[in-house]
Amino acid sequence: MKHLLGTALLLLTLPAVPAFAQAACTPGTYAAPGGDFVVLVKSPAVAAPGLRYLFRDGRRGATSDAGVPLACGANDVTVNGKVWAPIAFRETPATFDSVGTKMTGVLIEPPGAPDAKRPLVVMVHGSERTSPIGGVYGYAMAAQGISVFVYDKRGTGGSEGEYTQNFELLAEDAAHALEQARSMAAGRYERAGFFGGSQGGWVAPLAATRTKADFVAIGFGLVASPIEEDREQMVSEVRAAGLGDDAVALVNRLSQATAGLLLSDFRTGYDALDAVRAEMADKPWAAKVEGEYSGAIARMPNDMLKRIGRARVDNLELIWDYDAVAALKKLDTPLLWVLAGEDREAPIETTRGALLGLAKEGKPFDVYLFPDTDHGMFEFTTNADGSRSVTRITDGYLKLLGDWIKGDARGPYGRAERLTPR
């Protein structure tokens, strides 16, 4: 969850987009009679007239890719020789107020007669600055028979205010979004709650303590503070490099030193940082350590840190020592948490331990893990230099989210492993 870079996916190498393979497609969601679907949307990552596509089983790419697994017609798509028809969603734009800020959103409802037993979910986005309105994930949820409210985070898209990553303020926004969605869908839903991905794993549970929520679902989020995230990322890096306990102990000390700077607003902590720098000086691998922010801090001279460290690293109002466990302890709401087994952005060990401990104490938490996946539930290939290239969203993830939100999670879901007992 790269706070300073916006979206976690910046670390993952996307495949190159080759020349257009077919005629232009029409944005929309198209469904097979058996329930499969594909979402086609415009995306800044795909050159026009190409569209981003996402299948229920997690296959993704651009309609301009060579070998794309669909063919577009005037008002339909053909997949494996069968015609899939468009889903005529009901989409209602909205504005609402949150803490004196005008926010924009859209309610997406499946077609057909109003269904008072349909679930309603508010999508709580991650650290990205892009608008989720018109994106693949809201439609992928709605295509599974769920009413979905998507909204622009403050300071992004059509929402006013300043962009921030302050979990308290973002949770207020999410709570107001749920209240707005309930009002708009009155009489056409039974249960209402949140889904949060990545940074939304901090925000959505907190929002559920501010307003009544019937459920919370989280994908690849953390039950750890941003400071702990930084430390765990560095530990993951040195372990991946084949280094031992001495290296782990050193990056732990580095994280502790940089945390001291952050928590003092860069006023104090320089002696501790200098001591760790001295220990790192003869370690060739130390120059490659990154973490979430500690590597960058360690490589900046103290005079620069004193002048611009806060502006460079601490300009988004993050709560660095945020107590995620405390928010979860306040919840008696059913919660789904889905872990990416090889998550480099949000290493899972602390999170898995906290969730399983809370479930053992009686919290109504369901925890699933998809092995061999990175942040975003992406499967990947590993390149010669150790970097990863995304291939697809792992099969079963989107269906698990949809079924669980509808109260009907039975599985199996691809290679998912359920970590909590039924």
C-alpha positions in Angstrom: 0.0 0.0 0.0 2.4 2.6 -1.2 1.1 5.7 0.6 3.4 8.1 -1.3 2.9 6.6 -4.8 -0.9 6.2 -4.7 -1.6 2.6 -5.7 0.1 -0.6 -4.7 0.1 -1.9 -8.2 2.9 0.5 -9.2 5.3 -2.1 -7.9 4.0 -4.8 -10.3 5.1 -4.9 -13.9 2.1 -4.9 -16.2 2.4 -6.7 -19.6 3.0 -4.5 -22.6 -0.1 -3.7 -24.7 0.4 -4.8 -28.3 -1.3 -3.5 -31.4 -5.1 -3.6 -31.6 -6.4 -7.1 -32.2 -10.0 -6.4 -33.1 -12.6 -3.7 -33.7 -13.6 -1.3 -30.9 -15.8 -2.7 -28.2 -18.6 -1.0 -26.3 -18.1 -0.4 -22.5 -20.5 -2.5 -20.4 -21.0 -5.7 -18.5 -21.9 -8.8 -20.4 -23.3 -12.0 -18.9 -23.6 -15.6 -20.0 -26.8 -17.5 -19.1 -24.9 -19.5 -16.4 -23.8 -16.5 -14.4 -20.3 -15.8 -15.9 -19.6 -12.2 -16.9 -17.1 -9.9 -18.3 -16.8 -6.2 -17.5 -15.4 -3.8 -20.2 -14.5 -0.3 -19.2 -12.4 2.6 -20.4 -9.1 2.9 -18.6 -6.2 5.4 -18.7 -3.9 2.4 -18.8 -5.3 1.2 -22.1 -4.9 3.3 -25.3 -8.3 4.1 -27.0 -10.3 2.5 -28.5 -9.1 -0.4 -26.4 -10.9 -1.2 -23.1 -9.9 -2.9 -19.9 -11.7 -6.3 -19.4 -12.2 -8.4 -16.3 -13.9 -11.8 -16.2 -15.5 -13.3 -13.1 -12.7 -15.9 -13.0 -10.1 -13.2 -12.8 -8.8 -13.1 -16.3 -7.9 -9.5 -17.2 -6.3 -7.5 -19.9 -7.1 -5.1 -22.7 -9.4 -5.7 -25.7 -6.5 -4.6 -27.8 -4.3 -7.5 -26.6 -3.4 -10.2 -29.0 -5.3 -13.4 -28.3 -8.0 -11.6 -26.3 -10.6 -14.2 -25.2 -13.7 -12.4 -26.5 -15.0 -10.8 -29.7 -17.1 -7.7 -29.6 -20.4 -7.2 -31.5 -22.5 -4.2 -31.9 -24.3 -4.8 -28.6 -22.9 -8.0 -27.2 -19.7 -10.1 -26.9 -18.9 -13.6 -28.0 -16.9 -15.9 -25.7 -15.9 -19.4 -26.7 -18.4 -19.2 -29.6 -21.3 -18.2 -27.3 -23.0 -14.8 -27.2 -23.1 -12.9 -23.9 -25.8 -10.2 -23.6 -25.3 -6.8 -21.9 -26.6 -6.3 -18.3 -28.8 -3.2 -18.1 -27.8 -1.9 -14.7 -29.7 1.0 -13.1 -27.2 3.7 -12.3 -28.1 6.7 -10.2 -25.6 9.5 -9.6 -25.5 11.1 -6.2 -23.9 13.8 -4.1 -23.7 13.8 -0.3 -22.1 15.8 2.4 -19.4 14.4 4.7 -17.7 16.6 7.3 -18.6 19.7 5.3 -17.3 18.3 2.1 -19.4 17.6 -1.0 -18.8 14.0 -2.2 -19.9 12.3 -5.5 -21.0 8.7 -6.0 -23.1 6.4 -8.1 -25.5 3.7 -7.0 -25.4 0.7 -9.3 -28.4 -1.7 -9.0 -28.9 -5.0 -10.9 -31.8 -5.0 -13.4 -35.2 -6.5 -12.8 -37.9 -6.0 -10.2 -36.8 -4.4 -6.9 -35.6 -7.0 -4.6 -35.9 -6.3 -0.9 -33.6 -9.1 0.0 -30.7 -7.9 -2.1 -27.4 -6.9 -0.3 -26.1 -3.4 -0.6 -22.3 -2.7 -0.4 -20.3 0.5 -0.3 -16.9 0.2 -2.0 -14.2 1.7 0.2 -11.2 2.4 -2.0 -7.5 2.1 -1.2 -4.7 4.7 -1.5 -5.3 5.4 -5.2 -6.2 8.9 -6.4 -8.2 7.6 -9.4 -12.0 7.5 -9.4 -13.7 4.1 -8.9 -16.8 5.4 -10.7 -16.9 3.6 -14.0 -14.2 1.1 -12.9 -14.3 -2.7 -13.2 -14.8 -3.7 -9.6 -18.1 -2.0 -8.9 -19.7 -3.6 -12.0 -18.1 -7.0 -11.1 -19.9 -6.9 -7.8 -23.2 -5.7 -9.3 -23.0 -8.5 -11.9 -23.3 -10.9 -9.0 -26.7 -9.6 -7.9 -25.5 -7.0 -5.4 -26.4 -3.3 -5.3 -23.2 -1.3 -5.2 -22.4 2.3 -4.2 -19.1 3.7 -5.4 -17.9 7.1 -4.5 -14.9 9.3 -5.1 -12.5 9.7 -2.2 -12.2 13.3 -1.0 -9.9 15.3 -3.2 -10.3 12.9 -6.1 -12.6 12.6 -9.1 -15.7 14.7 -8.6 -15.4 14.9 -4.8 -14.3 18.1 -3.2 -11.8 18.6 -0.3 -8.1 17.7 0.0 -6.8 14.3 -0.7 -5.8 12.6 2.5 -4.9 9.2 4.0 -6.2 10.0 7.5 -8.1 6.9 8.4 -10.4 8.7 10.9 -11.6 11.2 8.2 -11.9 8.6 5.5 -13.9 6.4 7.8 -16.3 9.3 8.4 -16.7 9.7 4.6 -17.3 5.9 4.2 -20.0 6.0 7.0 -21.7 8.9 5.3 -21.5 7.1 2.0 -23.3 4.1 3.5 -26.0 6.3 4.9 -26.5 7.9 1.5 -26.6 4.5 -0.2 -29.2 3.3 2.3 -31.4 6.3 1.6 -31.2 5.9 -2.2 -31.9 2.1 -2.1 -34.6 2.2 0.6 -37.0 -0.8 0.2 -34.6 -2.4 -2.3 -32.1 -4.1 0.0 -31.9 -6.2 3.1 -28.4 -6.1 4.4 -25.9 -3.2 3.9 -22.2 -3.0 4.6 -18.7 -2.3 3.3 -16.1 -3.8 1.1 -12.5 -2.4 1.4 -9.4 -3.3 -0.6 -5.8 -2.6 0.5 -5.9 0.7 2.5 -9.7 0.2 2.7 -8.8 -2.6 5.2 -8.0 0.1 7.7 -10.9 2.4 6.8 -13.9 0.0 6.3 -13.8 -1.6 9.8 -13.4 1.8 11.4 -16.3 3.1 9.4 -18.4 0.2 10.6 -17.9 1.5 14.2 -19.3 4.9 13.1 -22.6 3.7 11.5 -24.6 0.5 11.5 -23.2 -2.0 9.1 -24.4 -5.6 8.6 -21.1 -6.9 7.3 -17.6 -5.9 6.3 -15.5 -7.6 3.7 -11.8 -6.9 3.2 -9.4 -7.9 0.5 -5.5 -7.8 0.9 -5.7 -5.3 3.8 -3.6 -5.1 7.0 -4.3 -5.5 10.7 -1.1 -3.7 11.5 -0.1 0.0 11.7 1.8 1.7 8.8 4.9 1.5 11.0 4.5 -2.2 11.3 3.8 -2.5 7.6 7.1 -0.8 6.8 9.0 -3.1 9.2 7.4 -6.2 7.8 8.1 -5.2 4.2 11.8 -4.8 5.0 11.9 -8.2 6.8 10.2 -9.7 3.8 12.9 -8.1 1.5 15.9 -9.4 3.5 14.3 -12.9 3.8 13.7 -12.9 0.0 17.4 -12.0 -0.5 18.4 -15.1 1.6 19.8 -13.1 4.5 19.6 -14.3 8.1 18.6 -13.2 11.5 21.3 -10.5 11.8 19.8 -8.7 8.8 16.3 -9.0 10.2 17.4 -7.5 13.5 19.1 -4.6 11.7 16.0 -3.7 9.6 13.9 -3.9 12.7 16.2 -1.4 14.4 16.0 0.8 11.3 12.2 0.7 11.4 12.2 1.6 15.0 14.5 4.6 14.3 12.5 5.9 11.4 9.3 5.5 13.4 10.8 7.8 16.1 11.3 10.5 13.5 7.8 10.1 12.2 6.1 10.2 15.6 8.1 13.3 16.6 7.2 15.1 13.3 10.9 14.9 12.4 12.0 16.9 15.5 13.9 14.1 17.3 15.4 10.7 16.7 18.4 11.5 14.6 20.9 10.0 17.0 19.1 6.6 16.8 19.0 6.8 13.0 22.7 7.7 12.8 23.5 4.6 15.0 21.6 2.3 12.6 23.2 3.9 9.6 26.6 3.2 11.1 25.6 -0.5 11.5 24.4 -0.6 7.9 27.5 1.1 6.4 29.4 -2.1 5.7 26.4 -4.1 4.5 26.2 -4.1 0.7 22.6 -5.2 0.8 21.5 -2.3 3.0 21.5 0.1 0.1 18.7 -1.9 -1.6 16.3 -2.0 1.4 13.2 0.0 0.8 10.3 -0.9 3.1 7.4 1.5 2.9 9.5 4.6 3.7 12.5 3.6 5.9 14.9 3.0 3.0 14.3 6.4 1.6 14.7 8.1 5.0 17.9 6.2 5.7 19.4 7.5 2.5 18.5 11.2 3.1 21.0 13.3 5.1 19.8 14.7 8.4 19.8 18.3 7.4 17.5 17.4 4.5 15.3 15.4 6.7 15.0 18.3 9.2 14.0 20.7 6.3 11.8 18.6 4.1 11.4 15.1 5.7 7.9 15.8 6.8 6.8 17.3 3.5 8.4 14.4 1.7 7.2 11.5 3.8 4.5 12.6 6.2 2.3 14.9 4.1 -0.9 12.8 3.9 -2.0 12.8 7.5 -1.4 9.1 8.0 -1.9 7.8 11.6 1.5 6.0 11.7 0.8 4.0 14.9 -2.8 3.3 14.1 -4.3 0.5 16.3 -6.2 -1.7 13.8 -6.8 -4.4 16.3 -8.7 -1.9 18.6 -11.1 -1.1 15.8 -11.7 -4.8 15.1 -12.3 -5.5 18.8 -15.2 -3.0 18.7 -16.9 -5.0 15.8 -19.5 -7.7 16.4 -20.4 -7.4 12.7 -19.7 -10.5 10.4 -16.3 -9.8 8.7 -14.6 -11.5 5.8 -10.9 -11.0 5.3 -9.1 -12.3 2.3 -5.3 -12.6 2.4 -2.8 -12.7 -0.5 -0.4 -15.4 0.4 2.8 -13.8 -1.1 1.8 -10.1 -0.5 4.9 -7.9 -0.8 3.0 -4.7 -0.2 1.1 -5.9 2.8 3.0 -8.9 4.4 0.4 -11.0 6.1 2.0 -12.7 9.1 0.9 -10.1 11.7 -2.5 -9.7 10.1 -3.2 -13.4 9.9 -2.2 -13.9 13.6 -4.4 -11.0 14.7 -7.4 -12.2 12.8 -7.2 -15.8 13.8 -6.7 -14.7 17.4 -9.8 -12.5 17.3 -11.8 -15.3 15.6 -10.7 -17.7 18.4 -12.0 -15.2 20.9 -15.5 -15.5 19.3 -15.5 -12.7 16.8 -17.6 -13.6 13.7 -14.7 -13.4 11.3 -14.1 -15.5 8.2 -10.5 -15.6 7.0 -9.4 -17.0 3.6 -6.0 -17.1 2.0 -5.2 -17.5 -1.7 -1.7 -18.9 -2.1 0.9 -17.6 -4.6 -0.8 -14.3 -4.9 0.5 -10.7 -4.5 -1.2 -7.5 -3.5 -4.6 -7.2 -5.3 -5.0 -11.0 -5.4 -2.8 -11.0 -8.4 -1.2 -14.1 -9.7 2.3 -13.4 -11.1 5.4 -14.6 -12.7 8.8 -13.9 -11.2 11.4 -12.2 -13.5 15.2 -12.9 -13.4 15.8 -9.8 -11.3 13.2 -10.9 -8.7 10.5 -8.4 -9.8 7.0 -9.7 -10.5 4.8 -9.4 -13.6 1.0 -9.6 -13.0 -0.9 -12.2 -15.0 -4.5 -12.2 -13.6 -6.6 -11.9 -10.5 -6.7 -15.4 -9.0 -9.7 -17.5 -9.9 -12.4 -17.6 -7.1 -11.6 -14.3 -5.5 -14.4 -12.3 -7.1 -16.9 -15.1 -6.6 -15.9 -15.5 -3.0 -16.6 -11.8 -2.3 -19.9 -11.9 -4.1 -21.2 -15.1 -2.4 -20.0 -14.0 1.1 -21.7 -10.6 0.8 -24.9 -12.4 -0.3 -24.6 -14.7 2.7 -24.0 -17.8 0.7 -20.3 -18.6 0.7 -19.9 -22.4 0.3 -16.9 -22.8 -2.0 -14.7 -24.1 -3.3 -13.2 -20.8 -4.6 -10.3 -21.6 -6.8 -7.3 -22.4 -4.6 -8.6 -20.5 -1.6 -7.8 -21.9 1.8 -10.3 -21.2 4.6 -8.3 -20.5 7.8 -11.2 -20.2 10.2 -13.6 -23.0 11.0 -17.2 -22.8 9.8 
